[in-house]
Amino acid sequence: MGVEEIAFNLTEFISMLPPQIIERIDGLIIILKAVGVVVILYILYAVAMGFINFRRAKRVKKIEKKVNSIDEKLDILLKTKKKKKK
């Protein structure tokens, strides 16, 4: 079954429905479109937050390396001062 056949069968089916049902289906279609827009916006938000969190994690790792470097230097300085006091 090709796409044209499915589309033709769907339009044929919709044309056979009573107007009351078509009005309700229109409301449902509008709701589904709104939900689709919300899902797309959420996906964009999730991608943006993922990018921001990735950059934040890189910065935190860089800061952690610097803090460890400073800590090692302080340990060396404190050990030399303790030796001098004795």
Protein Blocks (a to p, Z undefined) as FASTA:
>chain_A
ZZklmmmmmmmmmmmpcfklmmmmmmmmmmmmmmmmmmmmmmmmmmmmmmmmmmmmmmmm
mmmmmmmmmmmmmmmmmmmmmmmmZZ
